[in-house]
Amino acid sequence: MKKSSILVALLGILIGILLMWLIQVTGSHRREMRVGNADWRKVELILQSIDENYVDSVDYGKVTDAVAAAALHALDPHSSYMPPQILEETEADLTGNFDGIGIQFNVPNDTAVVIEVIPGGPSEKIGLQPGDRLLTGDTIHNAGVHLPQDSVVRHIKGVAGSKVLVTVKRGPEIIPFEITRGKIPTWSVDAAFMVSDTTGYLRLSKFSRTTETEFLKSCIELTESGMQELIIDLRDNTGGYLDQACKLANLFLPRKAMIVYLEGRHRKREEYRADGRGPFQDLAVKVLVNEESASASEILAGALQDNGRGKLYGRRTFGKGLVQEPFFFTDKSGMRITVARYYTPSGRCIQKPYADDYEYEVLKRYESGEMVHADSMRVEKGGILPDVFVPVDTTRAGQFYVACNRKATAMRFASAFFDSHRKELSAIDDYGQLLSYLDRAGLERQFLAFAKSKDGLTPREGEWETDKQYMMTQVQALVGRYSKLGDKAYYHLFLQIDDTYKAAVAD
């Protein structure tokens, strides 16, 4: 009896040990997979484990896109993964053309209004005109449905050679147009014109594949008009192709002058120097920059500044000194990986420090006072410091001006004004003629009446004296854009209240 009790006790202990072992094995399923910190084994194991164990079917495209985007984002703020649609849009913007119908438009209310019909494009050939309101595009109703501007674009863009039915409202008439889409050029030179007998102005919005060709053509035309000094406006130019920035610098620099050099862990030092054949080596140059001038803009600005070929006016540039190399996949997606940093001729690395709030760094410049005080700028913060600092004017925008901008009052007024004055505005192709027309058009009285009747906005006592010049210049520029001068009129008129431009002219 005693022996059997001992056997039962031992059996109980064994069963308990066995149960504990089973719980550990079947309950936790703990399995450690060997990984290292110097390879990609963990990523491979994660994807393999998902494939072998996940409870439902797996959307491979969705998961791999997410992994790719997260991996590249972890490197730096500018390495990125691009799904097919984003890659296509990015490439189209920088190659200098896209497929479409060839118009520029705004959406001042709830309907897209044609601002410009691109010369030689499908829309011009078929008869679309500035001021036309797009009611439908590809059978989609655009009017009265508050579609965002990018949605309107998607409805009318398409493959060259395909057709799209566009219905427009022109005055009281409703007119259908069947338009065959084509290759539409996208210009990087927004405007180029003479601002005096000897000074030319050129605004550059990006560095695309066609930038050197456009820039050279514009400069030759300005030179033939008597240009002895050129003001290059790089404000808000976020960059583009490195080689185009180098080609533009080459136009102004003597032989063997350093333009920029690149260097990275897997990229040996690579120098870009001028060949001495640039046609504008004796042309006086001034450059306008701001906090949104980035990348290729900083290469051009830095090359001219370091070689003593051009003074910079404005505020500290963005600070993007990284070179992204594109890689493409067979599913039409792609990625850009930072492969090197670039340095100006004097050895400055323009890249600003990475931080958790990197995307909001420019906003922090306002908070720190850098946008209004020159002594707040620091080289170690990245970017290129201008030779002549021009602060943001924080005094000119009153409440009435801000309220009008919030409701796009000026843009909507310009559209309504053009509806009533289409014939005379469409005939103007000379800047002096445009100024005379705008001076006698009574725009101030009409705009204030429009703001009051349409938006219930009236400047408070004494407020109009503060807002008038800035507000009415904007109104004139938007109205002038409907003339044959297009963006040339728009930017030329805005120079009247442009402190950075005025500083460059006065120096």
C-alpha positions in Angstrom: 0.0 0.0 0.0 2.8 2.3 0.9 4.7 1.5 -2.3 1.7 2.1 -4.5 1.1 5.5 -2.8 4.7 6.5 -3.7 4.2 5.4 -7.3 1.0 7.5 -7.6 2.8 10.5 -6.2 5.7 10.1 -8.7 3.2 9.6 -11.5 1.5 12.9 -10.5 4.8 14.7 -10.6 5.6 13.4 -14.0 2.2 14.3 -15.4 2.6 17.8 -14.0 6.0 18.3 -15.6 4.6 16.9 -18.9 1.6 19.3 -18.7 3.9 22.3 -18.0 6.0 21.4 -21.0 3.0 21.0 -23.3 1.7 24.4 -22.2 5.0 26.0 -23.0 5.3 24.4 -26.4 1.7 24.6 -27.6 0.7 27.8 -25.8 3.5 30.2 -26.6 4.9 28.7 -29.8 8.1 30.6 -28.9 10.5 30.3 -31.8 13.6 32.5 -32.1 14.9 33.2 -35.6 18.5 34.2 -35.9 19.1 37.7 -37.2 21.9 40.2 -37.5 22.2 44.0 -37.5 24.4 44.1 -40.6 22.1 42.4 -43.1 18.5 42.3 -44.3 17.7 38.9 -42.8 15.0 40.2 -40.4 13.1 41.8 -43.3 13.2 38.6 -45.3 12.1 36.5 -42.3 9.2 38.9 -41.6 7.9 38.6 -45.1 8.5 34.9 -45.2 6.6 34.4 -41.9 3.7 36.5 -43.1 3.5 34.3 -46.2 3.6 31.1 -44.2 1.5 32.0 -41.2 -0.9 34.9 -41.8 -4.6 34.1 -41.2 -6.0 35.5 -44.5 -4.8 35.9 -48.0 -2.1 38.5 -48.5 -2.2 41.5 -50.8 1.5 41.3 -51.9 1.5 44.6 -53.7 0.1 46.5 -50.7 2.5 44.9 -48.3 5.7 45.4 -50.4 4.7 49.0 -51.2 4.4 49.7 -47.4 7.7 48.0 -46.7 9.5 49.9 -49.4 8.1 53.2 -48.4 8.9 52.7 -44.7 12.4 51.4 -45.4 13.3 54.4 -47.6 11.7 56.9 -45.2 13.9 55.5 -42.4 17.0 56.6 -44.3 16.5 60.3 -44.7 13.7 62.8 -45.5 14.4 62.7 -49.2 14.9 59.0 -50.1 11.5 57.8 -51.3 9.4 55.1 -52.9 7.0 56.1 -55.7 4.0 54.0 -56.8 3.4 54.0 -60.5 1.0 57.0 -60.6 3.3 59.2 -58.5 6.3 58.2 -60.5 4.6 59.0 -63.7 3.5 62.4 -62.5 7.0 63.2 -61.2 8.7 62.1 -64.4 6.3 64.0 -66.5 6.9 67.2 -64.5 10.7 67.0 -64.9 10.9 65.7 -68.5 9.3 68.9 -69.7 6.1 67.5 -71.2 3.0 65.5 -70.3 -0.1 64.2 -72.1 -3.2 66.4 -72.0 -5.2 69.0 -73.7 -3.0 72.0 -73.2 -4.6 74.5 -70.8 -3.8 76.2 -67.5 -6.8 76.8 -65.2 -7.9 77.9 -61.7 -10.9 77.0 -59.7 -11.9 80.3 -58.1 -15.4 79.2 -57.1 -16.6 75.7 -57.8 -15.9 75.6 -61.5 -12.6 75.4 -63.3 -11.8 78.5 -65.4 -9.3 78.5 -68.3 -6.5 80.9 -67.5 -4.2 80.2 -70.5 -4.5 78.1 -73.6 -1.0 76.7 -74.4 0.1 77.9 -77.9 0.2 75.0 -80.4 -1.6 72.6 -78.0 -4.7 70.6 -78.7 -7.0 73.1 -77.0 -5.8 76.1 -79.0 -6.2 74.2 -82.2 -9.8 73.3 -81.4 -10.8 76.7 -80.2 -10.8 76.9 -76.4 -10.2 80.4 -75.0 -9.2 82.0 -71.7 -12.2 82.5 -69.5 -14.0 79.4 -70.7 -15.6 77.5 -67.8 -15.1 73.7 -67.8 -18.5 72.2 -67.1 -17.7 68.6 -68.0 -14.5 66.7 -68.7 -14.6 63.1 -69.9 -18.3 63.0 -69.0 -17.5 64.0 -65.4 -19.3 67.1 -64.2 -16.8 69.7 -62.9 -19.1 72.6 -62.2 -21.0 73.0 -58.9 -19.5 69.9 -57.2 -16.5 71.5 -55.5 -13.9 69.2 -57.1 -10.3 69.9 -56.0 -8.1 71.1 -58.8 -6.0 67.9 -59.0 -9.3 65.9 -59.6 -10.2 68.1 -62.5 -6.7 67.5 -64.0 -7.1 63.8 -63.7 -10.4 63.9 -65.6 -9.0 65.7 -68.6 -5.5 64.3 -68.8 -5.0 61.1 -70.8 -2.7 59.3 -73.3 -1.7 61.4 -76.3 -3.9 60.4 -79.2 -7.0 59.6 -77.1 -10.0 61.8 -77.2 -11.9 63.6 -74.5 -15.2 65.5 -74.6 -15.1 68.8 -72.8 -18.1 71.0 -72.4 -17.5 74.7 -71.6 -19.6 77.7 -70.8 -18.6 80.8 -72.7 -20.8 83.7 -71.8 -24.4 82.5 -72.2 -23.4 79.7 -74.6 -22.7 76.0 -73.8 -20.2 74.6 -76.2 -19.0 71.0 -76.6 -15.5 70.3 -77.8 -14.0 66.9 -78.7 -10.3 67.3 -78.1 -7.6 64.9 -79.2 -5.0 64.8 -76.4 -1.4 65.4 -77.3 2.1 66.0 -75.8 2.0 69.3 -73.9 5.2 71.1 -73.0 5.7 72.2 -69.4 7.9 75.2 -69.1 10.5 75.8 -66.4 10.9 79.5 -67.4 7.7 81.0 -66.1 8.5 84.5 -67.4 11.3 86.5 -68.9 11.1 90.2 -69.7 12.9 93.5 -69.6 12.3 95.6 -66.4 14.4 98.5 -67.7 16.4 99.5 -70.8 19.3 97.4 -69.6 18.0 94.9 -67.0 16.3 91.7 -67.7 14.3 89.5 -65.3 13.9 85.7 -65.6 11.8 83.6 -63.2 12.7 79.9 -63.1 10.3 77.5 -61.5 12.2 74.2 -61.7 15.1 72.4 -63.4 13.6 70.1 -66.0 15.1 68.4 -69.0 14.4 71.5 -71.1 15.6 74.1 -68.7 18.9 74.9 -70.4 17.3 75.3 -73.8 14.5 77.5 -72.4 16.9 79.6 -70.3 19.4 80.1 -73.2 16.6 81.1 -75.6 15.1 83.6 -73.1 18.5 85.1 -72.4 19.3 85.6 -76.0 16.0 87.4 -76.6 16.7 89.6 -73.6 20.2 90.4 -74.8 18.8 91.4 -78.2 16.5 93.8 -76.3 19.5 95.5 -74.7 20.1 93.4 -71.5 23.3 94.2 -69.7 22.3 92.8 -66.3 20.1 89.7 -65.5 18.1 89.1 -62.4 17.4 85.4 -61.9 14.5 84.6 -59.7 15.0 81.2 -58.0 12.5 81.8 -55.2 10.2 78.8 -54.6 12.2 76.7 -57.1 12.5 73.3 -55.4 15.1 72.0 -57.8 15.2 69.1 -60.3 18.0 67.7 -62.5 21.6 68.3 -61.3 23.0 68.5 -64.8 20.6 71.3 -65.7 21.8 73.4 -62.8 25.4 72.8 -63.9 24.7 73.7 -67.5 23.1 77.0 -66.4 26.1 77.8 -64.1 28.4 77.0 -67.1 26.8 79.8 -69.1 28.3 82.4 -66.7 31.5 80.9 -65.4 35.1 81.0 -66.8 37.0 77.9 -67.8 37.9 75.4 -65.0 35.8 77.3 -62.5 34.3 74.8 -60.0 30.5 74.5 -60.1 29.9 71.8 -57.6 31.3 68.5 -56.4 29.6 65.4 -55.1 30.8 62.7 -52.7 29.2 59.7 -50.9 30.1 56.4 -49.3 29.7 54.5 -52.5 30.4 57.5 -54.8 33.9 58.8 -55.3 34.3 62.6 -55.4 33.0 63.9 -58.7 33.7 67.5 -59.8 31.8 69.6 -62.2 33.7 72.5 -63.8 32.9 75.1 -66.4 34.2 74.6 -69.9 34.8 78.3 -70.6 32.4 78.4 -73.6 29.5 80.1 -71.8 28.1 83.1 -73.7 27.3 85.2 -70.6 30.6 85.3 -68.7 30.6 89.1 -68.8 26.9 89.6 -68.0 26.1 91.1 -64.6 24.0 88.7 -62.5 21.8 89.0 -59.4 20.0 86.1 -57.9 16.8 86.1 -55.8 16.4 83.3 -53.3 14.2 82.4 -50.3 13.5 79.6 -47.9 11.9 77.4 -50.6 14.8 77.6 -53.0 16.2 74.1 -52.8 18.5 71.5 -54.3 19.5 72.4 -57.9 18.5 76.0 -57.1 21.1 76.0 -54.4 23.7 74.5 -56.7 23.3 77.3 -59.2 23.1 80.0 -56.5 26.2 78.6 -54.6 28.3 78.3 -57.8 27.6 82.0 -58.8 28.1 83.2 -55.2 31.3 81.3 -54.5 32.9 82.3 -57.9 32.0 86.0 -57.3 29.7 86.0 -60.4 26.5 86.9 -58.7 25.2 88.4 -55.5 22.3 86.7 -53.7 19.3 88.6 -52.3 16.6 87.3 -50.0 16.6 84.8 -47.2 18.5 81.6 -46.3 17.7 78.8 -48.8 16.0 75.5 -47.9 19.1 73.4 -47.3 18.8 70.3 -49.5 22.3 69.2 -50.3 21.6 65.5 -51.2 21.7 63.8 -54.5 18.9 61.3 -55.2 19.5 58.6 -57.8 16.4 57.1 -59.5 15.8 53.3 -59.7 12.9 51.8 -61.6 10.9 48.6 -61.3 9.2 46.6 -64.0 5.7 47.3 -62.4 6.3 51.0 -63.3 7.0 52.0 -59.7 10.4 53.4 -58.7 12.4 54.9 -55.9 15.0 57.6 -55.3 17.9 56.9 -53.0 20.3 59.5 -51.6 23.7 58.5 -53.0 25.8 61.5 -52.3 26.0 65.0 -50.8 26.9 68.0 -52.9 29.3 70.8 -51.9 29.6 74.3 -53.3 33.0 75.4 -54.7 34.2 76.7 -51.3 33.3 73.3 -49.7 30.0 74.2 -48.1 27.6 71.2 -47.6 24.2 72.8 -48.1 22.2 70.0 -46.4 20.5 71.1 -43.2 20.5 68.8 -40.1 18.0 66.0 -40.0 15.5 66.3 -37.1 12.2 64.8 -36.1 10.4 67.9 -37.2 12.4 68.2 -40.4 9.3 68.8 -42.5 8.4 71.8 -40.4 11.9 73.4 -40.2 11.0 76.3 -42.4 8.0 77.1 -40.2 10.4 77.2 -37.2 12.4 79.9 -38.9 9.3 82.2 -38.5 9.1 81.3 -34.8 12.8 81.9 -34.2 12.7 85.3 -35.8 15.0 84.4 -38.7 12.6 85.6 -41.3 12.8 89.2 -40.0 16.2 89.4 -38.4 19.4 88.8 -40.4 21.5 88.0 -37.3 19.3 84.9 -36.7 20.7 83.2 -39.8 23.5 80.6 -39.2 25.6 78.7 -41.7 25.5 75.6 -39.5 21.7 75.5 -39.9 22.2 74.6 -43.6 21.2 76.3 -46.8 22.9 79.2 -48.5 23.0 82.6 -46.8 22.2 85.6 -49.1 24.7 88.4 -49.5 21.8 90.9 -48.9 19.2 89.8 -46.4 15.6 90.9 -47.2 13.1 90.2 -44.4 9.5 89.1 -44.7 7.2 92.2 -44.5 4.8 91.3 -41.7 3.0 94.7 -41.7 1.4 94.8 -45.1 -1.3 92.1 -44.8 -4.3 93.3 -42.8 -7.4 91.4 -41.8 -9.3 92.4 -45.0 -6.5 91.1 -47.2 -6.3 87.8 -45.3 -10.0 87.3 -45.5 -10.1 88.0 -49.2 -7.3 85.5 -49.8 -9.1 82.9 -47.7 -12.1 83.2 -50.0 -10.1 83.7 -53.2 -12.0 87.0 -53.7 -9.4 88.5 -56.0 -9.2 85.4 -58.2 -13.0 85.2 -58.5 -13.2 89.0 -59.2 -10.6 88.7 -62.0 -12.5 85.9 -63.6 -15.8 87.8 -63.4 -14.1 91.0 -64.8 -12.7 89.1 -67.8 -16.2 87.8 -68.6 -17.4 91.4 -69.0 -14.2 92.6 -70.8 -13.1 89.6 -72.8 -12.7 91.4 -76.1 -10.5 94.3 -75.0 -8.3 92.2 -72.6 -7.8 89.4 -75.1 -6.4 91.9 -77.6 -3.6 93.3 -75.3 -0.1 92.1 -76.0 2.0 95.0 -74.8 2.9 95.6 -71.1 2.6 99.4 -71.4 -0.7 99.1 -73.1 -1.9 96.7 -70.3 -0.8 99.2 -67.6 -2.8 102.0 -69.3 -5.8 99.8 -69.5 -5.7 98.7 -65.9 -5.2 102.3 -64.7 -8.5 103.5 -66.4 -10.5 100.3 -65.7 -11.7 101.4 -62.3 -10.7 98.1 -60.7 -10.5 99.4 -57.1 -14.1 100.5 -57.0 -15.4 97.4 -58.7 -13.3 95.0 -56.5 -14.5 96.6 -53.3 -18.1 96.3 -54.5 -17.5 92.7 -55.5 -16.0 91.8 -52.2 -18.9 93.3 -50.3 -21.7 91.8 -52.4 -20.2 88.3 -53.0 -18.4 87.7 -49.7 -19.7 90.3 -47.3 -16.2 91.7 -46.9 -15.6 95.4 -46.2 -12.3 96.9 -44.9 -12.6 98.5 -41.5 -11.8 102.1 -41.0 -8.2 102.8 -41.9 -7.6 99.3 -43.0 -7.8 99.9 -46.7 -4.8 102.3 -46.5 -2.7 99.4 -45.3 -4.0 96.8 -47.6 -4.7 98.8 -50.8 -1.4 98.6 -52.6 -0.8 94.9 -51.9 -4.4 93.9 -52.6 -4.8 95.9 -55.8 -1.5 94.8 -57.2 -2.7 91.2 -56.8 -6.0 92.1 -58.5 -4.2 93.8 -61.4 -1.9 90.8 -61.8 -4.8 88.3 -61.9 -6.7 90.4 -64.4 -3.6 91.0 -66.5 -3.0 87.3 -66.7 -6.1 87.1 -68.9 -4.3 89.2 -71.6 -2.1 87.8 -74.3 0.9 88.5 -72.0 -0.2 85.7 -69.6 2.3 85.0 -66.8 4.6 87.8 -68.1 2.0 90.3 -67.0 1.3 88.5 -63.8 4.9 88.4 -62.5 5.8 91.8 -64.0 3.0 93.5 -62.0 3.9 91.7 -58.8 7.4 93.1 -59.0 5.9 96.5 -58.0 5.5 95.3 -54.4 8.4 92.8 -54.3 10.9 93.9 -51.6 13.5 91.4 -52.6 13.4 92.5 -56.3 13.6 96.1 -55.2 16.7 95.4 -53.0 18.4 93.8 -56.0 17.6 96.7 -58.3 18.8 99.2 -55.8 22.1 97.6 -55.0 
